[in-house]
């Protein structure tokens, strides 16, 4: 296999990992800062 054949797979995997990480971070910060029953509900 030439590097040109493997390039679309690696870039596709990189984009997938990037978007999964991005979505996970957004959900976490939404829960942490905006959601009513987040971290500060105990205090």
PDB file of N, CA, C and O in Angstrom:
ATOM      1  N   UNK A   1       0.838  -1.196   0.000  1.00  0.00           N
ATOM      2  CA  UNK A   1       0.000   0.000   0.000  1.00  0.00           C
ATOM      3  C   UNK A   1       0.878   1.252   0.000  1.00  0.00           C
ATOM      4  O   UNK A   1       1.866   1.334   0.729  1.00  0.00           O
ATOM      5  N   UNK A   2       0.508   2.192  -0.806  1.00  0.00           N
ATOM      6  CA  UNK A   2       1.250   3.451  -0.838  1.00  0.00           C
ATOM      7  C   UNK A   2       0.700   4.402   0.221  1.00  0.00           C
ATOM      8  O   UNK A   2      -0.436   4.231   0.663  1.00  0.00           O
ATOM      9  N   UNK A   3       1.467   5.381   0.630  1.00  0.00           N
ATOM     10  CA  UNK A   3       0.964   6.353   1.618  1.00  0.00           C
ATOM     11  C   UNK A   3      -0.281   7.091   1.153  1.00  0.00           C
ATOM     12  O   UNK A   3      -1.097   7.506   1.976  1.00  0.00           O
ATOM     13  N   UNK A   4      -0.439   7.260  -0.165  1.00  0.00           N
ATOM     14  CA  UNK A   4      -1.632   7.942  -0.666  1.00  0.00           C
ATOM     15  C   UNK A   4      -2.893   7.121  -0.415  1.00  0.00           C
ATOM     16  O   UNK A   4      -3.974   7.685  -0.244  1.00  0.00           O
ATOM     17  N   UNK A   5      -2.765   5.793  -0.392  1.00  0.00           N
ATOM     18  CA  UNK A   5      -3.933   4.957  -0.138  1.00  0.00           C
ATOM     19  C   UNK A   5      -4.337   4.996   1.333  1.00  0.00           C
ATOM     20  O   UNK A   5      -5.523   4.909   1.652  1.00  0.00           O
ATOM     21  N   UNK A   6      -3.370   5.123   2.221  1.00  0.00           N
ATOM     22  CA  UNK A   6      -3.687   5.134   3.646  1.00  0.00           C
ATOM     23  C   UNK A   6      -4.123   6.507   4.137  1.00  0.00           C
ATOM     24  O   UNK A   6      -4.730   6.608   5.203  1.00  0.00           O
ATOM     25  N   UNK A   7      -3.828   7.570   3.386  1.00  0.00           N
ATOM     26  CA  UNK A   7      -4.101   8.931   3.846  1.00  0.00           C
ATOM     27  C   UNK A   7      -5.584   9.195   4.163  1.00  0.00           C
ATOM     28  O   UNK A   7      -5.864   9.767   5.217  1.00  0.00           O
ATOM     29  N   UNK A   8      -6.530   8.816   3.324  1.00  0.00           N
ATOM     30  CA  UNK A   8      -7.935   9.099   3.671  1.00  0.00           C
ATOM     31  C   UNK A   8      -8.392   8.399   4.948  1.00  0.00           C
ATOM     32  O   UNK A   8      -9.204   8.951   5.690  1.00  0.00           O
ATOM     33  N   UNK A   9      -7.890   7.198   5.218  1.00  0.00           N
ATOM     34  CA  UNK A   9      -8.274   6.512   6.444  1.00  0.00           C
ATOM     35  C   UNK A   9      -7.771   7.261   7.670  1.00  0.00           C
ATOM     36  O   UNK A   9      -8.520   7.467   8.625  1.00  0.00           O
ATOM     37  N   UNK A  10      -6.507   7.667   7.646  1.00  0.00           N
ATOM     38  CA  UNK A  10      -5.954   8.331   8.816  1.00  0.00           C
ATOM     39  C   UNK A  10      -6.610   9.688   9.042  1.00  0.00           C
ATOM     40  O   UNK A  10      -6.880  10.047  10.188  1.00  0.00           O
ATOM     41  N   UNK A  11      -6.871  10.443   7.995  1.00  0.00           N
ATOM     42  CA  UNK A  11      -7.517  11.742   8.172  1.00  0.00           C
ATOM     43  C   UNK A  11      -8.961  11.566   8.620  1.00  0.00           C
ATOM     44  O   UNK A  11      -9.453  12.348   9.433  1.00  0.00           O
ATOM     45  N   UNK A  12      -9.642  10.561   8.108  1.00  0.00           N
ATOM     46  CA  UNK A  12     -11.008  10.306   8.543  1.00  0.00           C
ATOM     47  C   UNK A  12     -11.058   9.909   9.999  1.00  0.00           C
ATOM     48  O   UNK A  12     -11.937  10.361  10.733  1.00  0.00           O
ATOM     49  N   UNK A  13     -10.131   9.072  10.431  1.00  0.00           N
ATOM     50  CA  UNK A  13     -10.079   8.672  11.835  1.00  0.00           C
ATOM     51  C   UNK A  13      -9.739   9.866  12.713  1.00  0.00           C
ATOM     52  O   UNK A  13     -10.311  10.027  13.792  1.00  0.00           O
ATOM     53  N   UNK A  14      -8.817  10.701  12.262  1.00  0.00           N
ATOM     54  CA  UNK A  14      -8.463  11.892  13.027  1.00  0.00           C
ATOM     55  C   UNK A  14      -9.643  12.838  13.197  1.00  0.00           C
ATOM     56  O   UNK A  14      -9.860  13.375  14.283  1.00  0.00           O
ATOM     57  N   UNK A  15     -10.405  13.042  12.129  1.00  0.00           N
ATOM     58  CA  UNK A  15     -11.582  13.897  12.216  1.00  0.00           C
ATOM     59  C   UNK A  15     -12.622  13.289  13.154  1.00  0.00           C
ATOM     60  O   UNK A  15     -13.253  14.006  13.931  1.00  0.00           O
ATOM     61  N   UNK A  16     -12.801  11.980  13.085  1.00  0.00           N
ATOM     62  CA  UNK A  16     -13.758  11.318  13.960  1.00  0.00           C
ATOM     63  C   UNK A  16     -13.364  11.490  15.423  1.00  0.00           C
ATOM     64  O   UNK A  16     -14.205  11.833  16.253  1.00  0.00           O
ATOM     65  N   UNK A  17     -12.110  11.257  15.739  1.00  0.00           N
ATOM     66  CA  UNK A  17     -11.632  11.424  17.115  1.00  0.00           C
ATOM     67  C   UNK A  17     -11.785  12.881  17.553  1.00  0.00           C
ATOM     68  O   UNK A  17     -12.204  13.152  18.679  1.00  0.00           O
ATOM     69  N   UNK A  18     -11.450  13.810  16.670  1.00  0.00           N
ATOM     70  CA  UNK A  18     -11.590  15.232  17.004  1.00  0.00           C
ATOM     71  C   UNK A  18     -13.033  15.580  17.332  1.00  0.00           C
ATOM     72  O   UNK A  18     -13.291  16.228  18.346  1.00  0.00           O
ATOM     73  N   UNK A  19     -13.978  15.163  16.498  1.00  0.00           N
ATOM     74  CA  UNK A  19     -15.370  15.533  16.734  1.00  0.00           C
ATOM     75  C   UNK A  19     -15.949  14.829  17.952  1.00  0.00           C
ATOM     76  O   UNK A  19     -16.745  15.423  18.680  1.00  0.00           O
ATOM     77  N   UNK A  20     -15.567  13.577  18.192  1.00  0.00           N
ATOM     78  CA  UNK A  20     -16.041  12.898  19.402  1.00  0.00           C
ATOM     79  C   UNK A  20     -15.533  13.602  20.649  1.00  0.00           C
ATOM     80  O   UNK A  20     -16.279  13.790  21.610  1.00  0.00           O
ATOM     81  N   UNK A  21     -14.249  13.997  20.634  1.00  0.00           N
ATOM     82  CA  UNK A  21     -13.683  14.714  21.771  1.00  0.00           C
ATOM     83  C   UNK A  21     -14.362  16.068  21.947  1.00  0.00           C
ATOM     84  O   UNK A  21     -14.670  16.471  23.069  1.00  0.00           O
ATOM     85  N   UNK A  22     -14.595  16.768  20.840  1.00  0.00           N
ATOM     86  CA  UNK A  22     -15.225  18.085  20.896  1.00  0.00           C
ATOM     87  C   UNK A  22     -16.637  17.995  21.478  1.00  0.00           C
ATOM     88  O   UNK A  22     -17.010  18.794  22.336  1.00  0.00           O
ATOM     89  N   UNK A  23     -17.413  17.029  21.013  1.00  0.00           N
ATOM     90  CA  UNK A  23     -18.779  16.864  21.509  1.00  0.00           C
ATOM     91  C   UNK A  23     -18.765  16.480  22.987  1.00  0.00           C
ATOM     92  O   UNK A  23     -19.578  16.986  23.761  1.00  0.00           O
ATOM     93  N   UNK A  24     -17.854  15.593  23.390  1.00  0.00           N
ATOM     94  CA  UNK A  24     -17.763  15.206  24.799  1.00  0.00           C
ATOM     95  C   UNK A  24     -17.419  16.408  25.678  1.00  0.00           C
ATOM     96  O   UNK A  24     -17.982  16.566  26.761  1.00  0.00           O
ATOM     97  N   UNK A  25     -16.508  17.246  25.223  1.00  0.00           N
ATOM     98  CA  UNK A  25     -16.148  18.443  25.983  1.00  0.00           C
ATOM     99  C   UNK A  25     -17.318  19.413  26.086  1.00  0.00           C
ATOM    100  O   UNK A  25     -17.547  19.985  27.152  1.00  0.00           O
ATOM    101  N   UNK A  26     -18.055  19.607  25.009  1.00  0.00           N
ATOM    102  CA  UNK A  26     -19.195  20.517  25.042  1.00  0.00           C
ATOM    103  C   UNK A  26     -20.275  20.017  25.993  1.00  0.00           C
ATOM    104  O   UNK A  26     -20.852  20.803  26.744  1.00  0.00           O
ATOM    105  N   UNK A  27     -20.552  18.718  25.967  1.00  0.00           N
ATOM    106  CA  UNK A  27     -21.551  18.151  26.876  1.00  0.00           C
ATOM    107  C   UNK A  27     -21.086  18.297  28.320  1.00  0.00           C
ATOM    108  O   UNK A  27     -21.885  18.631  29.194  1.00  0.00           O
ATOM    109  N   UNK A  28     -19.811  18.054  28.579  1.00  0.00           N
ATOM    110  CA  UNK A  28     -19.287  18.175  29.935  1.00  0.00           C
ATOM    111  C   UNK A  28     -19.406  19.606  30.443  1.00  0.00           C
ATOM    112  O   UNK A  28     -19.866  19.830  31.563  1.00  0.00           O
ATOM    113  N   UNK A  29     -18.993  20.583  29.624  1.00  0.00           N
ATOM    114  CA  UNK A  29     -19.078  21.969  30.066  1.00  0.00           C
ATOM    115  C   UNK A  29     -20.521  22.437  30.186  1.00  0.00           C
ATOM    116  O   UNK A  29     -20.824  23.254  31.055  1.00  0.00           O
ATOM    117  N   UNK A  30     -21.417  21.943  29.341  1.00  0.00           N
ATOM    118  CA  UNK A  30     -22.841  22.258  29.486  1.00  0.00           C
ATOM    119  C   UNK A  30     -23.337  21.745  30.829  1.00  0.00           C
ATOM    120  O   UNK A  30     -24.034  22.458  31.551  1.00  0.00           O
ATOM    121  N   UNK A  31     -22.979  20.512  31.164  1.00  0.00           N
ATOM    122  CA  UNK A  31     -23.401  19.939  32.435  1.00  0.00           C
ATOM    123  C   UNK A  31     -22.782  20.705  33.603  1.00  0.00           C
ATOM    124  O   UNK A  31     -23.450  20.943  34.610  1.00  0.00           O
ATOM    125  N   UNK A  32     -21.530  21.087  33.479  1.00  0.00           N
ATOM    126  CA  UNK A  32     -20.813  21.738  34.564  1.00  0.00           C
ATOM    127  C   UNK A  32     -21.319  23.156  34.812  1.00  0.00           C
ATOM    128  O   UNK A  32     -21.463  23.560  35.966  1.00  0.00           O
ATOM    129  N   UNK A  33     -21.590  23.915  33.762  1.00  0.00           N
ATOM    130  CA  UNK A  33     -21.858  25.340  33.911  1.00  0.00           C
ATOM    131  C   UNK A  33     -23.318  25.734  33.754  1.00  0.00           C
ATOM    132  O   UNK A  33     -23.750  26.706  34.375  1.00  0.00           O
ATOM    133  N   UNK A  34     -24.090  25.023  32.954  1.00  0.00           N
ATOM    134  CA  UNK A  34     -25.420  25.484  32.583  1.00  0.00           C
ATOM    135  C   UNK A  34     -26.529  24.641  33.210  1.00  0.00           C
ATOM    136  O   UNK A  34     -27.541  25.185  33.652  1.00  0.00           O
ATOM    137  N   UNK A  35     -26.353  23.339  33.252  1.00  0.00           N
ATOM    138  CA  UNK A  35     -27.407  22.442  33.738  1.00  0.00           C
ATOM    139  C   UNK A  35     -27.700  22.716  35.204  1.00  0.00           C
ATOM    140  O   UNK A  35     -26.766  22.827  35.998  1.00  0.00           O
ATOM    141  N   UNK A  36     -28.956  22.826  35.587  1.00  0.00           N
ATOM    142  CA  UNK A  36     -29.357  23.231  36.927  1.00  0.00           C
ATOM    143  C   UNK A  36     -28.869  22.274  38.023  1.00  0.00           C
ATOM    144  O   UNK A  36     -28.499  22.716  39.111  1.00  0.00           O
ATOM    145  N   UNK A  37     -28.868  20.992  37.746  1.00  0.00           N
ATOM    146  CA  UNK A  37     -28.514  20.017  38.769  1.00  0.00           C
ATOM    147  C   UNK A  37     -27.096  19.484  38.575  1.00  0.00           C
ATOM    148  O   UNK A  37     -26.836  18.298  38.773  1.00  0.00           O
ATOM    149  N   UNK A  38     -26.210  20.349  38.196  1.00  0.00           N
ATOM    150  CA  UNK A  38     -24.822  19.954  37.965  1.00  0.00           C
ATOM    151  C   UNK A  38     -24.038  19.871  39.260  1.00  0.00           C
ATOM    152  O   UNK A  38     -24.548  19.389  40.271  1.00  0.00           O
ATOM    153  N   UNK A  39     -22.815  20.334  39.231  1.00  0.00           N
ATOM    154  CA  UNK A  39     -21.903  20.203  40.354  1.00  0.00           C
ATOM    155  C   UNK A  39     -22.368  20.992  41.570  1.00  0.00           C
ATOM    156  O   UNK A  39     -22.176  20.540  42.699  1.00  0.00           O
ATOM    157  N   UNK A  40     -22.972  22.158  41.371  1.00  0.00           N
ATOM    158  CA  UNK A  40     -23.280  23.046  42.500  1.00  0.00           C
ATOM    159  C   UNK A  40     -24.600  22.714  43.182  1.00  0.00           C
ATOM    160  O   UNK A  40     -25.017  23.466  44.063  1.00  0.00           O
ATOM    161  N   UNK A  41     -25.274  21.632  42.823  1.00  0.00           N
ATOM    162  CA  UNK A  41     -26.559  21.324  43.415  1.00  0.00           C
ATOM    163  C   UNK A  41     -26.420  20.901  44.889  1.00  0.00           C
ATOM    164  O   UNK A  41     -27.369  21.041  45.661  1.00  0.00           O
ATOM    165  N   UNK A  42     -25.258  20.392  45.275  1.00  0.00           N
ATOM    166  CA  UNK A  42     -25.054  19.916  46.649  1.00  0.00           C
ATOM    167  C   UNK A  42     -24.896  21.097  47.609  1.00  0.00           C
ATOM    168  O   UNK A  42     -25.349  21.021  48.751  1.00  0.00           O
ATOM    169  N   UNK A  43     -24.272  22.167  47.173  1.00  0.00           N
ATOM    170  CA  UNK A  43     -23.961  23.302  48.045  1.00  0.00           C
ATOM    171  C   UNK A  43     -25.204  24.088  48.391  1.00  0.00           C
ATOM    172  O   UNK A  43     -25.126  25.078  49.118  1.00  0.00           O
TER     173      UNK A  43
END
